[in-house]
Amino acid sequence: MTSPAAVRDWWSAFAPSLDLDVLAPMALRGIVDVTQTDYGFILLRDEEADEYVIHSVRGLPEVVTLQRVGPEAVAAFQDIHEPILPSSLPDRSPVRKATDRLGERFTRDLRGARHRSISLCIPLHGRDAFIGLLAVGVLEETSERARAFDLEIVTGLSNQVIAAFQSAAVHEGTCVSYHQMIEVFAECIDARGPHSRGHSKSVSYYASLIGRQMGLSESELETLELAGYLHDLGKMFVPEELLKKPDALTKEEYKLIRDSVPLGADLLQSIPGLSEVAETVRHQAENWDGKGYPDALKGEAIPLGARVLSVASRFTSMLSQRSYRKAMTVVTGAMGTLSHESGVSLDPTVVQALLSAMGRGA
């Protein structure tokens, strides 16, 4: 039996996480270790497909992760908010039958397994809905391990897992709403220009594409995605008639456009948690050769995120119609221009990453 101290150490290691991709496998590992069972799995709901998919497994072949079940397979658990011990339920109980079917389904490929019962099942709930379940079990019919764990400890731990998944699900839902709000805000910014509708979303897409091609971390990709959506925030300080002006800009008007970049960055800097996004936005107009603005940074002194954003924004702009030119073609127009500007205004490594991601790399 795992000691209470070990349980506390395990819990403190992952409980603060609000990321389901981190929380799920660690929670499963902990429950399997504490109960000393042979296998376990976590089913989570795929809202788009209205199915439940295997998110994490332990003691089962990876092929199991390809399996999906419909809502009917887990319907018996949806109104239960506490850990379930199937062995304590009547054989004909809907919950007992459902756990037996799940245990049989996900262990059928294990050779020599004579007994596949689920020993413990933990229904998982989000803000206001059932999101899945965690289950662990044994494989030998004579095994006493299913009854050997300390019920009080396991019940307490199970309730903590339930609470952690609730917090993570709420956090995930909040993040989705947050991103949706940013997308809508970016659309409002783009709508102020005659040819910029959808521009910020495209910049965000290409910035993320380049970042993945370059092997950047998830946090760096998140920064790029947000910076792409918000890179033109400063244009909120520019008169709309100037953004829609069909003729060439005067020096004074061009200065207003230039000054809007750091203004947008300053606004982002004032928001907690967006300092890296603000830095990326601030330096997006710096040039590789040091002739950009606002700080005339050169080469690798320019933050990498800003160099990526610069290429993404430039590429997206080339593909859009302007009052003074038609939209460029991808291959002969935009990619050719990027190659020409590589090493001058744009970071050659970042340009090459975009070309490679688009299937045009050297």
Sequence and secondary structure as in RCSB ss.txt:
>XXXX:A:sequence
MTSPAAVRDWWSAFAPSLDLDVLAPMALRGIVDVTQTDYGFILLRDEEADEYVIHSVRGLPEVVTLQRVGPEAVA
AFQDIHEPILPSSLPDRSPVRKATDRLGERFTRDLRGARHRSISLCIPLHGRDAFIGLLAVGVLEETSERARAFD
LEIVTGLSNQVIAAFQSAAVHEGTCVSYHQMIEVFAECIDARGPHSRGHSKSVSYYASLIGRQMGLSESELETLE
LAGYLHDLGKMFVPEELLKKPDALTKEEYKLIRDSVPLGADLLQSIPGLSEVAETVRHQAENWDGKGYPDALKGE
AIPLGARVLSVASRFTSMLSQRSYRKAMTVVTGAMGTLSHESGVSLDPTVVQALLSAMGRGA
>XXXX:A:secstr
   HHHHHHHHHHHTT   HHHHHHHHHHHHHHHHT SEEEEEEEETTTTEEEEEEEESS GGGGG EE GGGTG
GGTT  S B GGGS TT HHHHHHHHHHHHHHTTSTT     EEEEEEEE SSSEEEEEEEE   TT  HHHHS 
HHHHHHHHHHHHHHHHHHHHHHHHHHHHHHHHHHHHHHHHTTSTT TTHHHHHHHHHHHHHHHTT  HHHHHHHH
HHHHHTTGGGGGS HHHHT  S   HHHHHHHHHHHHHHHHHHHTSTT HHHHHHHHTTT  TTS  SSS   GG
GS HHHHHHHHHHHHHHHTS BTTB    IIIIIIHHHHHHBTTTB HHHHHHHHHHTT   
